[in-house]
Amino acid sequence: MDTAPATAGTVFDGGLFAGSVFAAVDIGASSGRVILGRVAEGGAGSEGKATLETVHRFPNGVVESDGGLRWDFDALFAEVLAGLAAAARVAGERGETISSIGIDTWAVDYGLVNAAGDPTAQPFSYRDDRSRGAVAQVHQKLDPARLYATTGLQFLQFNTIYQLASEPDLAGLQALLIPDLIAFLLTGVRRTEATNASTTGLFDAVAGEWATEFLAALGLPKKLFPPLIQPGETVGTLLPGIAARTGLARATKVVAVGSHDTASAVAAVPAEHGNFAYISSGTWSLVGVELPQPVLTEASRQANFTNERGVDGTIRYLRNVGGLWLLSECQRTWAQRGYTATLDELLTAAAALPFGGPQINADDPYFIAPDNMPERIRAAVRNTGAVLTDDPAGITRCILDSLAAGYARTIADAERLADAPVDVVHIVGGGSQNRLLCQLTADATEKRVIAGPVEATALGNVLVQARAAGVVSGGLAELRALVRGSQALESYQAALV
């Protein structure tokens, strides 16, 4: 962390920034960060500039506790506070004022709080298997076709609706999705941000409101979730105790952003026109297109596409595909066995292998849980009638070939189901740094691939805050132009095989 003092108006990465900055709390399933974002609107002939500075990093992960896989939320929130204190310290040394805080995390998981606002337990993780048994129970009361016609949500056994149906007693409690729980503990205000609400299975995709008839059908409390809030609206200001612990001003706002991290990432896709597909590539891969209206057809349901809210009321029409979780879990297992090759060495060896090797269905629920991923991948290959040795390079190539093939199938399905032709594919997030994956994706889709930005989620978070503060103006097109002017991007063309 660079904490060298500077003054307001200092040049950071080539951009001139006046005093106000924005804090982004960006938490994924394996790690989290607090980031300072500085944004300047461009002058004549300039698209403006945004830069990011990470001031605090911390690990995240599931733990076995109280009979299930849970998030250590107490530790997570302590790290958020430590990160905000670091942000306040760095900004103060540079003569800057943190204007607001935005929070994004993964989707579907929640914490329960009682009437006094006290969390009742550490939140369950979507990787816990408890919701599997609730699927049939929910579908007995709500036909899957009816669910989809209202919510447009892809079926995943860990969707919030199934998790809630597995709870023994919700009387007197409220459910706060993870970013909303963090915002509540910072401000004392309970709200549910709309992009994340749309992942619950209890949100009306057309009306943009809670599907209260589904809550009633499942016997869930009518006010189980707090009222909705849209990206760019203010949740509240910091509680006195939080301000004292972090060193931030009491008047510092917490602003709703695309609190589902994919919503923030898609807001920062550097697209120049509407005919694009995106792949938010990380632990999971979220693959889809951006639409003005949801697609609620039976064909869409059968294809297991989801309609989730994006920033500015857009629809993220997408499907979950397996992600780099497969590779990171393999690396963890290999490290335990004493294999010390770096990721770059693995990718170089994998790239040297011939085209046409074995593949798996990378989004099979078989791969959701941790533990001995290399052998599970080899077993899945055996089930296809092929053979995969225990060579790490071969397993790595199988993972990346399988992901690229999954991306291509999903994009083709999205084009057909949504009548949305795609000219270019944008890969954002950590996977945009994986040059082999990007090239394999270009080959599999036969489309141009533009990789970057790596920090799309944090950029989308910061830019929504900056727009709310009046530092930048315009819609998504203007925000994306600012991203193009700020970030180095790399282009890939399909190779002739």
C-alpha positions in Angstrom: 0.0 0.0 0.0 1.4 3.4 -1.0 0.7 5.9 1.7 3.2 8.6 0.6 1.6 12.0 1.3 0.3 14.1 -1.5 -1.9 17.1 -1.9 -5.3 17.6 -3.5 -5.0 17.9 -7.2 -2.1 15.5 -7.4 -1.7 13.6 -10.7 -2.5 9.9 -10.3 -1.7 7.7 -13.3 -1.9 10.7 -15.6 -5.2 12.1 -14.4 -5.8 15.3 -12.5 -8.1 14.9 -9.6 -9.6 17.5 -7.3 -10.1 16.7 -3.6 -13.1 14.2 -3.5 -12.6 10.5 -3.7 -14.8 7.4 -3.3 -14.4 4.3 -1.3 -15.4 1.0 -2.9 -15.9 -2.1 -0.7 -15.5 -5.0 -3.1 -15.8 -8.5 -1.7 -15.8 -11.8 -3.5 -16.1 -15.3 -2.4 -12.4 -15.7 -1.7 -11.1 -12.2 -1.0 -12.1 -8.6 -0.4 -10.6 -5.2 -0.9 -11.3 -1.6 0.0 -10.3 0.7 -2.8 -10.1 4.4 -3.3 -11.4 5.6 -6.6 -10.6 9.0 -8.1 -12.7 10.3 -11.0 -12.3 13.4 -13.2 -14.7 14.3 -15.9 -13.0 15.1 -19.2 -12.7 18.5 -20.7 -13.1 19.4 -24.4 -12.0 16.4 -26.5 -11.3 14.3 -23.4 -13.4 11.3 -22.1 -12.2 11.8 -18.5 -10.3 9.5 -16.3 -10.8 7.1 -13.4 -8.1 5.4 -11.3 -8.2 3.0 -8.5 -5.9 2.5 -5.5 -6.3 -0.5 -3.3 -5.7 0.4 0.4 -6.6 -2.8 2.1 -6.9 -6.5 1.1 -8.2 -9.3 3.2 -9.1 -13.0 2.7 -12.6 -14.4 2.7 -14.0 -17.9 2.6 -16.5 -20.3 4.0 -15.9 -22.0 7.3 -17.6 -25.1 8.9 -19.6 -23.7 11.8 -22.9 -24.5 13.5 -23.6 -27.5 11.3 -23.0 -26.0 7.9 -20.8 -23.9 5.6 -21.0 -20.3 6.7 -19.3 -17.0 6.1 -17.3 -15.6 9.0 -19.2 -12.4 8.8 -17.9 -11.0 12.0 -14.3 -11.2 10.7 -15.5 -9.9 7.3 -17.1 -6.8 8.8 -14.0 -6.2 11.0 -11.9 -6.2 7.8 -14.3 -3.8 6.1 -13.9 -1.4 9.0 -10.1 -1.8 8.9 -10.2 -1.0 5.2 -12.3 2.1 5.6 -9.9 3.2 8.3 -7.0 2.7 5.9 -8.9 4.6 3.2 -9.6 7.5 5.6 -5.9 7.6 6.6 -4.6 7.6 3.0 -7.1 10.2 1.8 -6.4 12.4 4.8 -2.6 12.3 4.2 -3.4 13.5 0.6 -5.7 16.3 1.6 -8.7 14.5 0.2 -12.2 13.9 1.4 -14.0 10.6 1.0 -17.4 11.6 -0.5 -19.1 8.2 -0.2 -18.8 4.5 0.2 -20.3 1.9 -2.1 -20.5 -1.8 -1.4 -20.6 -4.8 -3.8 -20.4 -8.5 -3.1 -21.6 -11.8 -4.4 -25.3 -12.5 -4.7 -28.0 -14.7 -3.1 -26.6 -15.1 0.4 -28.1 -13.1 3.4 -27.9 -12.6 7.1 -30.9 -12.6 9.4 -31.4 -9.8 11.9 -33.9 -9.4 14.7 -36.1 -6.4 15.5 -33.3 -4.8 17.5 -31.0 -5.1 14.5 -28.8 -7.8 15.9 -27.6 -10.6 13.5 -28.9 -13.9 14.7 -26.1 -16.1 13.3 -23.3 -16.1 10.8 -24.8 -16.2 7.3 -24.9 -19.5 5.4 -22.9 -19.8 2.2 -24.4 -20.7 -1.1 -21.9 -23.6 -1.1 -23.7 -25.3 1.8 -26.0 -28.1 0.6 -29.0 -27.2 2.9 -31.1 -25.7 0.2 -31.1 -28.8 -2.0 -33.9 -30.4 0.0 -36.0 -27.3 -0.2 -36.2 -27.2 -4.0 -39.0 -29.8 -4.2 -40.9 -28.1 -1.4 -40.8 -24.7 -3.2 -41.8 -26.2 -6.5 -44.8 -28.0 -4.9 -46.2 -24.6 -4.0 -44.9 -22.5 -6.9 -44.6 -24.2 -10.3 -41.2 -23.5 -11.9 -42.8 -22.1 -15.0 -44.8 -19.6 -12.9 -41.7 -18.7 -11.0 -39.8 -18.0 -14.2 -42.6 -16.1 -15.9 -42.5 -13.6 -13.0 -38.9 -13.5 -11.8 -37.0 -14.5 -15.0 -34.5 -16.1 -12.7 -32.2 -19.0 -13.7 -32.7 -22.1 -11.6 -29.8 -22.7 -9.2 -30.4 -24.8 -6.1 -28.8 -22.2 -3.9 -31.0 -19.2 -5.0 -32.2 -17.2 -2.1 -35.7 -18.5 -2.4 -34.6 -22.1 -1.7 -32.3 -21.0 1.1 -35.1 -19.2 2.8 -37.4 -22.1 2.4 -34.9 -24.2 4.4 -35.0 -21.8 7.4 -36.8 -23.3 10.4 -38.4 -20.1 11.7 -38.3 -16.5 10.3 -40.9 -14.9 12.6 -39.7 -11.5 13.7 -36.7 -11.5 11.5 -35.5 -9.7 8.4 -33.2 -11.0 5.7 -30.5 -8.6 4.5 -28.4 -9.6 1.5 -24.7 -9.5 2.3 -23.9 -5.9 0.9 -27.1 -4.6 2.5 -26.2 -6.2 5.8 -22.8 -4.4 5.6 -24.6 -1.1 4.7 -27.0 -1.5 7.6 -24.2 -2.0 10.1 -22.5 1.1 8.8 -25.6 3.3 8.7 -28.4 1.7 10.8 -30.6 1.9 7.7 -32.2 -1.2 6.2 -32.6 -1.3 2.5 -32.3 -3.9 -0.3 -30.5 -2.8 -3.4 -32.4 -3.7 -6.6 -29.7 -5.5 -8.7 -29.1 -7.9 -5.8 -32.8 -8.2 -5.0 -33.3 -9.5 -8.6 -31.2 -12.6 -7.7 -33.4 -13.8 -4.9 -36.2 -15.5 -6.9 -38.7 -13.2 -5.1 -38.4 -10.2 -7.4 -40.8 -9.3 -10.2 -38.6 -8.8 -13.3 -41.1 -6.6 -15.1 -42.5 -4.5 -12.2 -39.2 -4.1 -10.5 -40.8 -4.8 -7.1 -41.0 -7.7 -4.7 -43.2 -10.5 -5.8 -45.2 -10.5 -2.6 -47.5 -13.2 -3.7 -44.5 -15.6 -3.7 -43.7 -14.6 -0.2 -47.2 -15.4 0.8 -47.3 -18.7 -1.0 -44.2 -19.9 0.8 -45.4 -18.7 4.2 -42.6 -16.1 4.4 -43.1 -12.9 6.3 -44.5 -10.1 4.1 -41.7 -7.7 5.2 -39.0 -10.3 5.2 -36.8 -7.9 3.1 -36.4 -4.2 3.6 -37.7 -1.7 1.0 -35.9 -1.5 -2.3 -33.3 1.1 -3.2 -31.8 1.8 -6.7 -28.1 2.2 -7.6 -27.1 5.9 -7.1 -29.5 6.5 -4.2 -28.2 7.2 -0.7 -28.7 4.5 1.9 -27.7 6.8 4.8 -24.7 8.3 6.6 -22.3 6.7 9.0 -23.3 5.8 12.6 -21.3 7.8 15.2 -19.5 4.7 16.4 -18.5 3.7 12.9 -17.3 7.2 12.1 -15.2 7.1 15.3 -13.7 3.6 14.5 -12.8 4.5 10.9 -11.8 8.1 11.2 -14.3 9.0 8.5 -16.6 12.0 8.8 -20.0 11.3 10.4 -21.6 12.8 7.3 -19.9 10.3 4.9 -22.6 8.8 2.8 -23.1 5.1 2.0 -24.5 5.1 -1.6 -26.2 2.2 -3.2 -24.3 0.9 -6.2 -24.8 -2.2 -8.3 -24.3 -4.2 -5.1 -24.4 -7.5 -7.0 -20.7 -7.5 -8.1 -21.7 -8.5 -11.6 -24.0 -5.6 -12.0 -21.1 -3.2 -11.1 -18.8 -5.1 -13.5 -21.2 -4.9 -16.4 -21.7 -1.2 -15.8 -17.9 -0.8 -16.5 -17.8 -3.0 -19.6 -16.0 -0.6 -22.1 -18.5 -1.3 -25.0 -18.8 1.3 -27.8 -22.2 0.1 -29.0 -25.0 -2.2 -28.0 -24.2 -5.4 -29.9 -21.9 -6.8 -27.3 -21.7 -9.8 -25.0 -19.9 -9.8 -21.7 -18.1 -12.4 -19.6 -17.5 -11.4 -16.1 -14.8 -14.0 -15.4 -13.7 -14.8 -11.9 -14.6 -17.5 -9.4 -17.8 -17.9 -11.5 -18.3 -16.8 -15.1 -21.4 -14.7 -15.8 -22.0 -14.7 -19.6 -24.7 -12.7 -21.3 -25.9 -9.6 -23.1 -27.5 -6.4 -21.9 -31.2 -5.8 -22.7 -33.8 -3.1 -22.1 -36.5 -5.7 -21.2 -36.4 -9.2 -19.7 -36.9 -12.4 -21.8 -39.5 -14.5 -19.9 -40.3 -17.1 -22.6 -40.5 -20.9 -21.9 -37.6 -21.4 -24.3 -35.5 -19.0 -22.1 -36.5 -20.9 -19.0 -35.6 -24.3 -20.6 -32.2 -22.8 -21.5 -31.8 -21.7 -17.9 -31.0 -18.1 -18.6 -31.5 -15.5 -16.0 -32.9 -11.9 -16.1 -31.2 -9.8 -13.5 -31.3 -6.1 -12.9 -28.4 -3.9 -14.0 -27.5 -0.3 -13.3 -30.0 2.2 -14.8 -32.8 -0.4 -15.0 -31.1 -2.5 -17.7 -31.5 -6.3 -17.8 -28.5 -8.6 -17.5 -29.6 -11.5 -19.5 -27.1 -14.2 -18.7 -26.3 -17.7 -17.6 -23.9 -18.8 -14.9 -21.1 -20.8 -16.4 -18.3 -22.5 -14.4 -15.4 -20.2 -13.6 -11.8 -20.1 -12.5 -12.8 -21.6 -9.2 -12.0 -24.9 -11.0 -8.4 -23.9 -11.6 -7.9 -22.2 -8.2 -9.1 -25.3 -6.4 -6.8 -27.5 -8.5 -3.9 -25.2 -7.7 -4.8 -25.5 -4.0 -4.7 -29.3 -4.2 -1.5 -29.3 -6.2 0.2 -27.0 -3.7 -0.8 -29.4 -0.9 0.9 -32.2 -2.8 4.1 -30.2 -3.3 3.6 -29.0 -6.9 5.1 -25.5 -7.1 4.6 -24.4 -10.7 3.3 -20.8 -11.0 0.1 -19.9 -12.8 2.1 -18.5 -15.7 4.1 -21.7 -16.0 0.9 -23.7 -15.9 -0.6 -21.6 -18.6 2.5 -21.7 -20.8 2.5 -25.5 -20.6 -1.2 -25.7 -21.2 -1.0 -23.5 -24.3 1.6 -25.8 -25.8 -0.9 -28.7 -25.8 -2.8 -29.5 -29.0 -6.3 -28.4 -29.9 -9.1 -30.8 -29.4 -8.4 -32.3 -25.9 -11.1 -33.5 -23.5 -13.7 -31.2 -22.1 -16.1 -31.2 -19.2 -19.4 -29.4 -18.4 -17.8 -26.6 -16.4 -21.0 -25.4 -14.8 -22.1 -28.9 -13.5 -23.1 -28.6 -9.8 -20.7 -31.5 -9.2 -18.0 -28.9 -9.1 -19.6 -26.4 -6.7 -18.1 -27.8 -3.5 -14.4 -27.8 -2.7 -12.1 -30.8 -2.2 -9.8 -32.6 -4.6 -10.8 -30.8 -7.8 -8.2 -32.4 -10.1 -9.6 -35.9 -9.5 -13.2 -34.8 -9.8 -12.3 -33.2 -13.2 -10.6 -36.4 -14.3 -13.7 -38.4 -13.2 -16.0 -36.2 -15.2 -13.8 -36.7 -18.2 -13.9 -40.5 -17.7 -17.7 -40.2 -17.7 -17.5 -38.8 -21.2 -15.5 -41.8 -22.4 -12.3 -39.8 -22.7 -9.1 -40.0 -20.7 -7.3 -37.2 -18.8 -4.0 -37.8 -17.1 -3.1 -36.3 -13.8 -0.7 -33.9 -15.5 -1.5 -30.4 -14.2 -0.9 -28.8 -17.6 -3.4 -31.2 -19.2 -6.0 -30.5 -16.5 -5.5 -26.8 -16.8 -6.0 -27.0 -20.6 -9.1 -29.1 -20.1 -10.6 -26.4 -17.7 -9.9 -23.5 -20.0 -11.1 -25.3 -23.2 -14.2 -26.3 -21.3 -14.8 -22.7 -20.1 -14.3 -21.3 -23.6 -16.7 -23.8 -25.1 -19.2 -23.0 -22.4 -18.9 -19.3 -23.1 -19.4 -19.8 -26.9 -22.6 -22.0 -26.3 -24.0 -19.4 -23.9 -23.4 -16.4 -26.2 -24.9 -18.3 -29.1 -28.0 -19.2 -27.0 -28.3 -15.6 -25.8 -28.2 -14.2 -29.4 -31.0 -16.6 -30.4 -33.2 -16.4 -27.4 -33.1 -12.6 -27.0 -32.7 -11.8 -30.7 -29.6 -9.8 -29.8 -26.8 -10.2 -32.4 -23.3 -10.0 -30.9 -20.3 -8.5 -32.7 -17.8 -8.4 -29.9 -17.2 -10.2 -26.6 -15.9 -8.3 -23.6 -14.1 -10.2 -20.9 -13.8 -8.3 -17.7 -12.6 -9.3 -14.2 -9.7 -11.6 -13.2 -10.1 -13.9 -16.2 -9.3 -11.0 -18.6 -5.7 -11.4 -17.5 -5.6 -15.0 -18.6 -4.4 -14.7 -22.1 -4.9 -18.3 -23.0 -8.5 -18.2 -21.9 -9.1 -15.0 -23.9 -7.6 -16.5 -27.0 -9.5 -19.8 -26.6 -12.7 -17.8 -26.2 -12.1 -15.9 -29.4 -11.4 -19.2 -31.2 -14.6 -20.8 -29.7 -16.9 -17.9 -30.4 -15.3 -16.8 -33.7 -15.7 -13.3 -32.5 -13.4 -10.5 -31.5 -12.6 -10.5 -27.8 -11.7 -7.4 -25.9 -10.1 -8.1 -22.5 -10.2 -5.7 -19.6 -10.6 -4.0 -17.4 -9.5 -6.4 -14.7 -11.0 -4.1 -12.1 -14.4 -3.7 -13.7 -16.4 -4.4 -10.6 -14.6 -1.7 -8.6 -14.8 0.7 -11.5 -18.5 0.3 -11.8 -18.9 0.7 -8.1 -16.9 4.0 -8.1 -18.4 5.4 -11.2 -22.0 5.0 -9.9 -20.9 6.8 -6.7 -19.2 9.6 -8.8 -22.3 10.1 -10.9 -24.4 10.3 -7.7 -22.1 13.0 -6.4 -22.3 15.0 -9.7 -18.6 14.5 -10.5 -19.6 12.8 -13.8 -22.8 12.9 -15.7 -24.7 10.9 -18.3 -25.8 7.3 -18.7 -24.0 4.0 -19.1 -22.6 5.1 -22.5 -20.8 8.0 -20.9 -19.6 5.9 -18.0 -18.2 3.3 -20.4 -16.5 5.9 -22.5 -14.7 7.1 -19.3 -13.6 3.5 -18.7 -12.2 3.2 -22.3 -10.3 6.4 -21.7 -8.9 5.1 -18.4 -8.0 1.5 -19.0 -5.6 -0.5 -21.1 -7.5 -3.1 -23.1 -6.3 -6.0 -25.2 -7.9 -7.4 -28.4 -7.9 -11.0 -29.6 -9.0 -12.4 -32.9 -10.1 -16.0 -33.6 -7.2 -18.1 -34.9 -7.5 -20.4 -37.8 -7.5 -24.0 -36.4 
